[in-house]
Each structure stands twice: as C-alpha cells, then as structure tokens.
Amino acid sequence: MSMQNKELREPDLPTMMQAGSNSIDGLRNHAETLSEVAGAIQAYKDSQTDPMIERMAAIMEPLTALADQVAKPEVFQAVQQSVRTLTELYQSGSLNDLKEVALFISAAKNSMGDSVIARMAANMETMMALLDELAKADLMRAMPAIEELINSGSLEVLTQMATFLGSTTHAFTDSIVERMLSMFENLVSRLMNPQIQDLIGAAVESAQEAMAEMKDQPKKAGLPALWKAARDPEVRQSLLFVMSFARHFHQSLYSENGPKL
C-alpha cells in the first residue's frame, strides 16, 4: 500500500484531538441535564414510602378493574357508540342544549326546599281529589253540551247572566231584603182578602163565559148586531159599571197635591 493511500485512510493527530475536544464539550453541556434527571429519579425513589405505595395500589386497583371492563368486546363497542353519539351531538349543537337542560334540572332540584315540596304535595292532593270528583260526576257526558254552548256563544251569555245575578245578590243589603219581604207580605195579605178573591173569581168566571159566548157569535157582526147588543139591559148595566169604575179609578190616582204616580 502506498504512503498516499495510508494518509487518506488514517486521520492525522490534530484532527483526532479536535474531535475528542468536541465530544468532551458535548458531555460537559449535558452534564447538568443528566444531573437533574438523576435528581428527579432519586426524589421519586425517596417519595415511595409505604403509605404512598398503598395509596397508589388503591388507585390502580379500580383503574385495572375499569380497564378489564372496557377490554370486553360488548363494553368496548358501547364506548365506541357513545363516543360517536357524543361527536354527533357536539357537531349538531345539541350537546349545548342538553347541557342547559341538565343545568335547569339541577337548579330546579336544588330549589326544592321542604316548604316547596310540602306545597307541591298539597297541590297534588287537591288535584287528585278534584279528578276523583270529576270522575264520580261523569263529567265526560257533559262535555258535548259544554262544547255546544261554547260554539254557539251561549256560554258567554250564561256568564253575563251569572255576573248580573251575582251583582244583584251582592246589592241585596239587609234593608233592601227587609223592604222586599215587607212588600211581598203586603201583596199576599191583599190577595188573601176575601173581597179581592171574590173579585178575581168573578173576573175569571166572566172571562170564561164571555169566551164561550164568543164561540157562538158570528165572526163578522154588523151594526144591527151591535145595536141589538146595546139595547140589552145587562149590556147597558155593564157599560155603566165600566164607566163608573173608570171614573173612580181615575180619582184614586190623584190627590190634592197632584198625581200619585
């Protein structure tokens, strides 16, 4: 082998010394990092006391059980399906809606104090009693009639009548009720008078006889028939009675101070 080829294959001494110097500088630069790593490892080893190891073992035990459950094929498929469902809910924006619903339910649950629960229970009891009474009354049979009243507008009229009767009832004070009872008693006492009863009986009897006679009379009576009726003494007596009654009735409606009505 020639001398020239030997120089090409074997580096010279200055090159080798320069390479060694660079390696030493690199090791010196990494010395601090290696020292830190060694310190961290030593601190971790020092922290592994018996209570710490027991705590880590207690933590790892449920994690290992959970990993075993997730490793099952049916559980793993359910987890994958849940992840896909959550992804779809997040992409569609429904996840935020579900979150708001959950927050609302949680707030409602937190607001359920003892007093609120007691009031809700009392309201539910009242509603159940009302439903029981409606079932007993068979209200469903009345629904068609109520619907017809609503459609025809009669329900509004009935409401107005009920309001009027209610206002009238409220307007009946003790003094008004006493006055109405007094007037009713006075009217009854007058009607129970034997003379009034005789008068009413005579009027009813006269009306019945007149209607019976009118059936036999022709529907179109001329002047001769009227003249004949006027010559009847009973008819003339009746006309005089009517005229006398009208005169006395007119006089009873007036007094010295003027008309009574």
Order of alpha helices (4+ residues) and beta strands (2+ residues): alpha-alpha-alpha-alpha-alpha-alpha-alpha-alpha-alpha-alpha-alpha-alpha-beta-beta
